[in-house]
Amino acid sequence: MHRSGTSLLAKVLEKGGIFMGVLKDPNFEAIHFLSENQKALEAEGGDWLDPKIPSPNNWTKFSAEVLYNEHFRLNGRIQKWKNSRQNPDWGFKDPRNSFTLEMWLKKFPKAKVIYIKRDSSSVIESLQNRNKKEGEVHDARLEDAEFCENLWKKYSDQCQSYKEKLGDKMLILEYKDLIELNTRTIKALDNFTGKSLKSHIKFFLR
């Protein structure tokens, strides 16, 4: 869900060695994956404020190879060869993945998923505060706390629905536990990613 700590987590992951894309927006979302998510939702008649699960007919037409090369901006044989030799860990962040995940799992069936949760009241407050900021996209619907609560529930329910299918390929974290450096949470995140991330979380919490 938007405003749930996804940007913080993405920054921590990248600093810890999981590449999150050459071109990213201010929310640390890889532009090309974000664009494909937006197109898939729009083709289904939705957007991030009215999320819908896109049907396969509306999934991205780009191959996994093309998407991967764009993520790293690999434009030539030498670049691709060097990248294949390094075999870097990588990922991408976008709360819209909550509804487009099946599309991405079809492209990248070995993907692992991290779902970071935040309590509804904090998400609602953050959504409404951002909605008032100059320069941010404003939507009158976000002024309604009930609308925000329902939006949070849609995202939360959709994310939870993947748990049984993904099993140990999905990690669920609490935002509060992450920023409080809960020992069990940090250990679970380290084990899931194969990285040591505590120092990087501290770096972004300074």
N, C-alpha and C positions, 0 to 999 in steps of 0.2 A: 504494500500500500504506500502511496505517496506520503511524504512527511513522516516516515516511520524509521528513519535511520539508514535507509538504503545507500545514500550518498556516502555517509561515514563509512559504512561497511565496505563499499566498493573502493574507497581510497585506501583503507587498511589493507585490503586484499592486494591491490596493485603495489603498494609499498612493500608488501611481504613477498612479492615475486609472482603474482598472478596478473598478467597483462590484460588491461581492460579496454584497449583500443587506442589507435593513434589519434583519431578525431573524436573528441567528446564535447558534449555541451556543458553548461555551467553546473548541471546536476550530475555530472560524471557519467552520462549515458552515451554509449558509442553511437555516433550519429546514424550510421547505416542500419544498425539493428533497430534503433528507435524509429527510423523512417519506415522500415518494413512493418513494424508493429502498428504504427499509425495507419498505414495503408490497409492493413488487414482489418483493423477495427472499423475504419471508415467504410470499407467495402461491405461490411456487415451491418452498416447503419449506426455505428456507435463511435465512441471516443473514450478518453480516459475518465470522463465524468459520467458516461453512460456506457460502461463496458459490456461487451458481448463476446462470446466465444466464436471466433471466425470459423466458418465451414471450410473444409479442405479446398473448395473452389477459390477461396479468397486468400489462401496461404501465399507466402512469397514464392515467386517463380525462380529465384536465384538458387543455384546449387550450393551445397555446403562448401565446396572448394572456392567458389567465387566470394562467398561471404567471409570465409576465413582469410583469403588473400586481401580483401578490403579491410578487414580488421587490423591487419598488420601493414597494409599498404605495400604489398609485395607486387612489384611491377615488372620484374625480369627474372630470367632463369637463375642468375647468381643469387639474387635476394631470396628466391624460393628455396634454393639449395641450402643456403646458409641457415635459413629458418628451419628447414627440415632436419638439419644436423643438430640444431640447438633444441628442437622440440619443446618450445616454451609452454608453460602453463598459461592458460588464458580464460577469460570469461567476459560476460557483459551484464550490465545492470539496467533494468527498466521495470518499474512496477507494472507496466502493461503486460509483462511476461506472465503475470497471474492468469491472464485470459488467453494468451497466445502460446502457452508452454507446449501444447501438443504439436504445434507447428515446428517449434525448435527441436523438440525431442525426435521428430521425424528426420530432421536434418542432422542432428547430433545425438544419436541414441546413447552414447556413453556419457552424456552430460550429467553433472551433479548439480543439485539445486539447493540454494540456501534461502530460506524464508525467514525474514526478520519481522517480528511482531512488535507492535507498540499499542498501548492502551488507547481506547477510542477517544477519551477526553483530551489527551495530549495531541492526538492526530487532528481532531476537530479544531483545537485552538491554533495549531500550526497552520492548517489549511486556511483558516479565516484571517490570521495575521498576514500570511503571504498574499492573500487576495486583496488586501488593503494597500500593499506596497506599490509605489510608483515603478513602472517598468515591468511589472509582472502582468501576466494575462489575467484579466478580471472576469469573473463569472458571477452573476447575481445569485445563482443557486447556492453558492458556497456561503452566502450570508445566513442561510437557513441551517441551524444546527442539526435538525432532524434529517435534512438531506445529507449532510456530512456523515452523520451516524449510519445512515442506510448505505452510503457509499463505502464506508469503512467495513461494514458487515459483508457487502458483496465481495470485496477483495479478500477479506479474511476467510469467508466460507469457501471461496474458490481455491485459495491456497491450501487450506486444510484438506480439500477433496483429493489432493494429489498424494497425500501421505501414504495411503495404503498401496497405491500403485508403485510408488517410487521406493518405498521401504528405506533401506540404508543409503540410498542415493540422494536422500533429502535430509537436510538438517534444519531444524526449527530453533530459532534463537529469540530470546526476549531482548528488546532494545535496552530496557532498564538494566538487565544483567550484564549486557555488553559494556555499557558506559560505567558501570560500577565495578568492572573487572572481576566479575564473579568467577571464582576459580574453576568451577565445574563447566561453566559456559566457555571460558577461554580454552580449556583443555579439549572440549568437544569440537570447537572450531579448529584448533590446531590439528587434531586427529583427522578431521574431515577433509581439510585442505592439504595436509602434509607440510604445513608451514608453521613457523613460530611467530605469532602475531601480537603478543601482549605489548611489546615495546612500541609497535606501530600504532596500536590503539591509544596508548598513552601519549604518543606524539600528537595525534589529532585531537586529543582531549585537552591539551594544554591551553 
